[in-house]
Amino acid sequence: MIELKEFTFRYRESVEPVVRDVNLTIPDGTFVGITGAAGSGKSTVAKKVAGMLGFHYLDTGAMYRTIALYMLKKEVDIDDV
């Protein structure tokens, strides 16, 4: 089980937290998706939790944006995908 209690994160001590008081319990064997508005701290929470557990973090959003940019530059027809 993974459990966070009142998880708060700030980039520097002198600034306001970018994530504040997150409580989270993930039972063993569970898959989790983190959703929210742009800039709400999804990636920050995922990176920090992965780091705390010794896992690697894969930014799938960046991966999909990179693939989309490649396809646009190569003028790949969406019907061919």
C-alpha positions as CSV (number, residue, x, y, z in Angstrom):
1,M,0.0,0.0,0.0
2,I,1.1,3.5,-0.8
3,E,0.0,6.3,1.6
4,L,0.5,10.0,1.6
5,K,-0.7,12.1,4.5
6,E,-0.8,15.9,4.1
7,F,1.8,15.8,1.3
8,T,3.0,19.3,0.5
9,F,5.6,20.4,-2.0
10,R,7.3,23.7,-2.8
11,Y,10.1,24.4,-5.2
12,R,11.9,26.7,-2.7
13,E,11.3,27.4,0.9
14,S,10.6,31.0,0.2
15,V,7.6,30.4,-2.1
16,E,4.1,29.1,-1.6
17,P,3.6,25.4,-2.0
18,V,2.6,24.2,-5.5
19,V,0.9,21.2,-4.0
20,R,-0.7,21.4,-0.6
21,D,-2.1,18.8,1.9
22,V,-2.7,15.9,-0.5
23,N,-4.0,12.7,1.2
24,L,-3.8,9.5,-0.8
25,T,-4.1,5.8,-0.1
26,I,-3.4,3.4,-2.9
27,P,-4.0,-0.3,-2.2
28,D,-1.6,-2.9,-3.5
29,G,-2.3,-4.0,-7.1
30,T,-4.2,-0.8,-7.9
31,F,-3.6,1.3,-11.0
32,V,-4.0,5.0,-10.5
33,G,-4.6,7.9,-12.9
34,I,-4.0,11.5,-11.7
35,T,-6.3,14.0,-13.4
36,G,-6.8,17.7,-13.1
37,A,-6.5,21.0,-14.8
38,A,-3.3,22.2,-16.4
39,G,-0.9,23.4,-13.7
40,S,-2.7,21.8,-10.8
41,G,0.3,19.7,-9.7
42,K,-0.4,16.3,-11.3
43,S,3.1,15.8,-12.6
44,T,4.7,17.2,-9.5
45,V,2.8,14.7,-7.3
46,A,3.6,11.8,-9.7
47,K,7.3,12.7,-9.8
48,K,7.6,13.0,-6.1
49,V,5.8,9.8,-5.3
50,A,7.8,7.9,-7.9
51,G,11.0,9.3,-6.4
52,M,10.0,8.5,-2.8
53,L,9.4,4.9,-3.9
54,G,12.5,4.6,-6.0
55,F,10.6,4.3,-9.2
56,H,11.2,6.0,-12.6
57,Y,8.7,8.6,-13.7
58,L,7.6,8.5,-17.3
59,D,6.0,11.7,-18.5
60,T,3.4,10.3,-20.9
61,G,2.0,13.8,-21.7
62,A,5.4,14.8,-23.0
63,M,5.7,11.6,-24.9
64,Y,2.4,12.1,-26.7
65,R,3.2,15.7,-27.5
66,T,6.5,14.7,-29.0
67,I,4.8,12.0,-31.2
68,A,2.2,14.5,-32.3
69,L,4.8,17.1,-33.2
70,Y,6.8,14.5,-35.1
71,M,3.7,13.5,-37.1
72,L,2.8,17.1,-37.8
73,K,6.3,17.8,-39.1
74,K,6.3,14.7,-41.3
75,E,2.8,15.5,-42.5
76,V,1.4,12.1,-41.5
77,D,-2.2,11.8,-42.5
78,I,-4.4,11.0,-39.5
79,D,-6.3,8.4,-41.5
80,D,-3.0,6.5,-41.9
81,V,-2.5,6.1,-38.2
